[in-house]
Amino acid sequence: MTRHNKCDRPRVVITGLGAMSPLGESPDSLWDGLVSGTSGIDNMTITDPSEFPCKFSGEVLGFDPTAYMDRKEARRMGRFSQFAVAAAQQALIHSELDLDKEDRERIGVVLGNGSGGYPETEQAVRTLVARGGMKINPFYLPTMLCNMAAANVSRLNGLYGYTNTIVTACAAGTQGIGEAAEAIRRGVADVIVSGGTEAGLCQLGQGGFNVINALTRRTDDPSKVSRPFDADRDGFVPAEGAGVLILESLEHAINRGATILGEVLGQASSSDAFHLVQPDDQGAGAARAIIWALEDAGVSNSEVDYINAHGTSTPLNDLAETKAIKKAFGSQADKVPISSTKSMIGHALGAAGALEAIACIKSIETNTIHPTVNYETKDPECDLDYVPNTARQTSVDITLSNSFGFGGQNACLIIGRFNE
């Protein structure tokens, strides 16, 4: 496959961040929690978990959408859309982008999302069964559709440019950022609000994941149940949230005097073409995405300072990812630090990759790698450097962020320190 050298195309930089996460409603609260090894996982409160083996989740506790939009607008949105609008507002403010001085036809929105309004769908079906179809909330469809997060961010901010919604399960947030970067490189936009969002914690979501044994069944301390790469891992912890990044062409960012936080050096996606929900057990599909992202960035594997792993805490995924990293990095695999954000916030599905991209940017900004918490018992087959339990100070200039979704859809980002 032919790849473009980074010198042959417009450069894409990051100028703003926004986050809704189980560790708080800002990128700083997310990062501070991650570095300190604080878990945002606790007893599930947003829905009753009593009939399910998994009792825990990573929730955005105390989220009040009216802090970010008026009450009427909030009532007409699914929770996943509310998260996206809130995180986008944060990111736009952080970027100091003055929309009134911009050509809004050159500003777009690309967001990843896995499942749309799962809780809203559950409620609509309950109404349908109990009271009949004509009693369904007339706003059900716009609260449910996956594209409505991007649509609402665009609508409320008057952004008329290129728009897209990436629906590739757990890879969606990462692929959304990658697609946004490609759109800027193609010249169809100067600025894109990008990232991912998810709010699927409900009986329907719980049932679907529990019956396929994807979720943890541990019943001990909730802060201890997400255990990526640990020998005693037994499933992921469901979570929710949103991560939003403002991407700009370098030329546009420089012309307006923006503060540049980092650069999207490369991106790639691939397919396992293997199984409905299980990863390729040899990690071949994920390895292809990693290798192609490195090629797209014009970066060698020896130049990568940190890998933010998909690291879900499932037996199959963590092993497959370890094999993928070994395939892609060869003799460098045991030299590069790796950590899993999901060890502390759980798996936010379509939002996960965007929140993890923010963690990569913060790693570059602070020269710090957050730990993989709850790494206590070594798995002889997962034998790389997972930065166990304690944050690490080290020089971080180039990062790789991995996201691997159901259906074998893989996406990777290379994010680096901005150098003129």
C-alpha positions in Angstrom: 0.0 0.0 0.0 1.4 3.4 -1.0 1.7 5.9 1.9 2.4 9.6 1.7 5.4 11.1 3.4 4.4 13.7 6.0 6.5 16.3 4.1 4.4 16.0 1.0 1.1 17.3 2.5 -0.4 20.0 4.7 0.4 19.5 8.4 -2.4 19.1 10.9 -2.0 20.4 14.5 -4.1 20.3 17.7 -5.1 23.5 19.3 -7.9 22.7 21.8 -9.1 19.9 24.1 -12.3 19.1 25.8 -13.2 16.0 27.9 -16.2 14.5 29.8 -14.8 11.5 31.6 -15.3 9.4 34.8 -12.4 11.4 36.2 -14.1 14.7 35.7 -15.4 17.3 33.3 -12.1 18.6 31.8 -8.9 17.4 30.2 -7.0 18.5 33.3 -9.1 16.5 35.7 -8.8 13.5 33.4 -5.0 13.9 33.3 -4.5 14.6 37.0 -6.5 11.5 37.8 -4.6 9.3 35.4 -1.2 10.5 36.6 -2.1 9.9 40.2 -3.4 6.4 39.5 -6.9 7.4 40.6 -9.8 5.2 39.4 -13.1 6.7 38.1 -14.7 3.2 38.2 -17.3 2.6 40.9 -20.6 1.0 41.6 -23.0 1.4 38.7 -25.6 4.0 39.5 -27.0 5.1 36.1 -28.9 1.8 35.7 -29.8 -1.1 37.9 -27.1 -3.8 37.5 -28.6 -6.3 40.0 -29.5 -8.9 37.4 -26.1 -8.8 35.7 -22.7 -10.2 36.7 -21.0 -6.8 36.1 -21.9 -4.3 38.8 -19.4 -1.5 38.0 -19.0 1.3 35.5 -17.1 4.5 34.7 -19.7 7.2 34.8 -19.6 11.0 34.3 -21.0 11.6 37.7 -23.0 14.8 38.4 -23.1 15.8 34.7 -25.5 18.7 34.2 -26.0 19.4 30.5 -27.6 22.8 31.3 -24.1 24.0 32.3 -23.3 23.8 28.6 -26.6 24.4 26.8 -30.1 25.6 27.6 -32.6 23.2 29.1 -34.7 23.0 26.0 -31.8 22.0 23.8 -30.7 19.4 26.4 -34.1 17.8 26.5 -33.9 17.2 22.7 -30.6 15.4 22.8 -29.4 12.0 23.8 -26.8 11.9 26.6 -24.1 11.0 24.1 -24.9 14.2 22.2 -24.9 16.3 25.4 -21.5 15.0 26.2 -20.2 15.9 22.7 -21.6 19.4 22.8 -20.1 20.0 26.3 -16.7 18.7 25.3 -16.8 20.6 22.0 -17.6 23.8 23.9 -14.6 23.2 26.2 -12.3 22.5 23.3 -13.4 25.6 21.3 -12.9 27.8 24.3 -9.5 26.2 24.9 -8.4 26.8 21.3 -9.3 30.5 21.6 -10.9 30.2 18.1 -13.1 33.3 17.5 -15.9 31.8 15.3 -17.1 35.3 14.5 -13.9 36.0 12.7 -13.7 32.7 10.9 -15.2 31.4 7.6 -17.6 28.9 9.2 -17.9 27.1 5.9 -14.3 26.0 6.4 -14.9 24.6 9.9 -16.2 21.1 10.1 -17.2 18.4 12.7 -16.1 14.7 12.6 -17.1 12.6 15.6 -16.9 8.9 16.3 -19.7 7.1 18.1 -20.3 3.4 18.7 -24.0 3.0 19.5 -25.9 6.3 19.4 -28.7 6.7 22.0 -28.9 3.2 23.5 -30.7 4.4 26.7 -33.1 6.4 24.6 -33.8 3.4 22.4 -34.4 1.3 25.5 -36.9 3.9 26.9 -38.7 4.1 23.5 -39.1 0.3 23.4 -40.5 0.3 26.9 -43.0 3.0 25.9 -43.9 1.1 22.8 -44.6 -2.1 24.7 -46.4 -0.5 27.6 -48.4 2.3 25.9 -48.2 1.9 22.1 -46.1 3.4 19.4 -47.9 6.8 19.2 -46.8 7.5 22.8 -43.1 7.4 21.9 -41.2 10.6 22.6 -41.4 12.7 19.3 -37.7 13.5 19.8 -36.8 9.8 20.0 -35.1 9.7 16.6 -32.9 12.8 17.0 -31.9 11.6 20.4 -31.0 8.1 19.1 -29.2 8.5 15.7 -25.4 8.2 15.8 -24.9 11.2 13.6 -26.7 13.6 15.9 -23.7 14.3 18.1 -21.9 15.8 15.2 -25.1 17.4 14.0 -25.7 19.1 17.3 -22.1 20.4 17.7 -22.4 21.8 14.2 -25.8 23.3 14.7 -25.2 24.9 18.0 -22.0 26.5 16.9 -23.0 27.4 13.4 -20.3 25.3 11.7 -21.2 24.7 8.1 -18.2 22.8 6.8 -17.3 19.2 6.2 -19.1 16.8 8.6 -19.0 13.1 9.2 -19.8 10.5 11.8 -17.5 7.5 12.2 -19.2 4.4 13.5 -16.5 1.7 14.1 -17.3 0.6 17.6 -14.4 1.0 20.0 -12.2 2.4 17.2 -14.6 5.3 16.4 -13.0 8.0 18.4 -9.5 7.4 17.1 -10.7 6.9 13.5 -12.8 10.1 13.9 -9.6 12.1 14.6 -7.8 10.4 11.8 -10.5 11.2 9.3 -10.6 14.8 10.4 -6.9 15.1 9.8 -7.3 13.6 6.4 -10.1 16.0 5.5 -7.9 19.0 6.4 -5.1 17.5 4.4 -7.4 17.2 1.4 -8.1 20.9 1.7 -11.9 20.6 2.4 -11.6 22.4 5.8 -9.2 24.6 7.8 -10.5 23.5 11.2 -12.4 20.4 12.4 -13.9 19.7 15.7 -13.0 16.0 16.1 -13.1 13.1 18.6 -15.6 10.7 20.0 -18.6 10.3 22.4 -20.5 7.5 24.0 -23.3 7.1 26.6 -24.6 3.6 26.4 -25.0 2.6 30.0 -28.4 1.1 30.3 -30.1 -2.3 30.7 -29.9 -3.0 27.0 -26.2 -2.3 26.8 -25.5 -4.2 30.0 -27.5 -7.2 28.8 -25.8 -7.2 25.4 -22.2 -7.1 26.7 -22.9 -9.4 29.7 -24.4 -12.3 27.7 -21.2 -12.5 25.6 -19.0 -12.5 28.7 -17.2 -9.3 27.6 -17.5 -7.5 31.0 -15.7 -8.2 34.2 -17.4 -10.4 36.8 -15.2 -9.4 39.6 -17.0 -8.3 42.8 -14.2 -6.9 44.8 -13.1 -3.2 45.1 -14.5 -1.4 42.0 -11.2 0.5 41.6 -9.4 -2.8 41.2 -11.6 -4.6 38.6 -10.1 -3.2 35.4 -6.7 -5.0 35.1 -5.3 -4.6 31.6 -2.5 -7.0 30.8 -2.6 -8.5 34.3 -2.9 -12.3 34.5 -6.1 -12.1 36.4 -8.0 -9.8 34.0 -11.4 -11.1 33.1 -13.3 -8.5 31.1 -13.7 -4.8 30.6 -15.6 -2.2 32.6 -18.3 -0.3 30.7 -17.9 3.5 30.7 -19.1 6.7 29.1 -17.8 10.1 28.2 -16.5 12.3 25.3 -13.2 13.6 24.1 -13.0 16.4 21.6 -9.9 17.9 19.9 -9.7 21.0 17.7 -7.6 20.1 14.6 -6.3 22.9 12.3 -4.1 23.1 9.3 -0.7 24.4 10.5 -1.1 27.4 8.2 -4.4 28.4 9.7 -3.2 27.9 13.3 -0.1 30.1 12.7 -2.0 32.8 10.9 -4.3 33.3 13.9 -1.6 33.0 16.5 -2.9 29.8 18.1 -1.2 27.9 20.8 -0.2 24.5 19.3 -0.5 21.5 21.6 0.7 18.8 19.3 0.6 17.5 15.8 -1.3 14.6 14.1 1.7 13.0 12.3 -0.1 10.0 10.9 -3.1 7.7 11.1 -4.3 4.4 9.6 -7.1 1.9 9.9 -7.4 -1.8 9.0 -9.7 -4.8 9.3 -9.0 -8.1 11.0 -11.5 -9.8 8.7 -11.6 -12.5 11.3 -14.5 -12.7 13.8 -17.7 -10.9 14.8 -16.4 -9.7 18.2 -13.0 -11.4 18.9 -9.7 -9.9 17.8 -7.4 -11.7 15.4 -5.7 -14.0 17.9 -2.3 -13.3 16.3 -2.8 -9.6 16.3 -2.2 -9.4 12.6 -4.9 -6.9 11.8 -3.9 -4.5 14.6 -0.3 -4.8 13.6 -1.1 -3.7 10.1 -2.8 -0.6 11.4 0.2 0.2 13.6 2.7 -0.3 10.8 0.6 1.8 8.3 0.2 4.6 10.8 3.9 4.7 11.3 4.5 4.7 7.6 1.8 7.5 7.2 3.7 9.5 9.7 7.1 8.9 8.3 8.2 7.6 11.7 10.2 4.5 12.5 9.1 2.3 15.4 12.4 3.2 17.3 11.2 6.9 17.4 8.0 6.1 19.3 8.4 7.1 23.0 5.0 5.9 24.3 2.1 3.6 23.3 -1.3 4.3 24.7 -2.7 0.8 24.4 -6.3 -0.2 23.6 -5.8 -2.3 26.8 -9.3 -3.3 27.6 -8.7 -5.8 30.3 -10.2 -8.7 28.4 -8.1 -11.9 28.1 -8.2 -12.1 24.3 -7.7 -8.4 23.5 -4.7 -7.7 25.7 -2.9 -10.8 24.4 -3.7 -9.9 20.8 -2.5 -6.4 21.3 0.7 -7.5 22.8 1.3 -9.8 19.8 0.4 -6.9 17.5 3.0 -4.6 19.1 5.6 -7.3 18.9 4.9 -7.8 15.2 5.0 -4.0 14.5 7.9 -3.1 16.7 10.1 -6.2 16.5 13.2 -5.9 18.7 11.9 -2.5 19.9 8.8 -3.9 21.4 10.2 -4.4 24.9 11.8 -1.0 24.9 8.8 1.3 24.5 6.6 2.1 27.5 2.9 1.1 27.2 0.0 2.0 29.4 -3.8 1.6 29.4 -6.1 4.5 30.2 -8.9 2.1 30.6 -7.4 0.7 33.8 -8.7 3.8 35.5 -11.8 5.0 33.5 -13.1 1.8 32.0 -13.9 1.4 28.3 -15.9 4.3 26.9 -16.3 2.6 23.5 -16.6 5.2 20.8 -15.2 7.9 23.1 -12.3 5.8 24.3 -9.8 6.7 21.6 -10.5 10.4 21.8 -9.9 10.4 25.6 -6.8 8.4 25.0 -5.6 10.9 22.4 -5.9 13.6 25.0 -3.8 11.5 27.4 -1.2 11.2 24.6 -1.1 15.0 24.2 -0.8 15.5 27.9 2.0 13.0 28.0 3.9 15.1 25.5 3.1 18.3 27.3 4.3 17.0 30.7 6.9 14.4 29.7 4.9 12.0 31.9 3.4 8.6 31.2 0.4 7.6 33.3 0.5 4.1 34.7 -1.5 1.0 34.1 -3.0 0.4 37.5 -3.9 -2.9 39.0 -1.0 -4.6 37.3 -0.1 -7.1 40.0 0.3 -10.6 38.5 2.4 -10.9 35.4 1.0 -12.8 32.5 3.9 -14.7 30.8 2.3 -14.0 27.4 1.9 -10.3 28.1 5.5 -9.5 28.8 6.1 -5.9 27.7 6.6 -2.7 29.7 3.1 -1.7 30.7 4.3 1.1 33.2 2.8 -0.7 36.2 1.0 1.2 38.9 3.2 4.3 39.1 3.5 7.2 36.6 6.9 7.6 34.9 8.8 10.8 34.0 10.5 10.5 30.7 11.0 12.4 27.5 7.9 12.0 25.3 7.9 13.4 21.8 6.1 10.8 19.6 3.1 8.7 20.8 1.1 5.9 19.3 -2.6 5.5 20.3 -4.3 2.2 19.5 -8.0 1.5 19.2 -9.4 -1.9 18.1 -13.2 -2.4 17.7 -15.8 -5.1 17.5 -15.8 -6.6 14.0 -12.1 -6.3 13.8 -12.0 -2.7 12.9 -8.7 -1.1 13.9 -7.5 2.5 14.0 -4.2 4.0 15.1 -2.9 7.6 15.5 0.6 8.9 15.7 0.6 12.2 17.7 3.8 14.1 18.2 5.3 17.2 19.8 5.0 20.2 17.4 8.3 21.3 15.9 8.5 24.1 13.5 
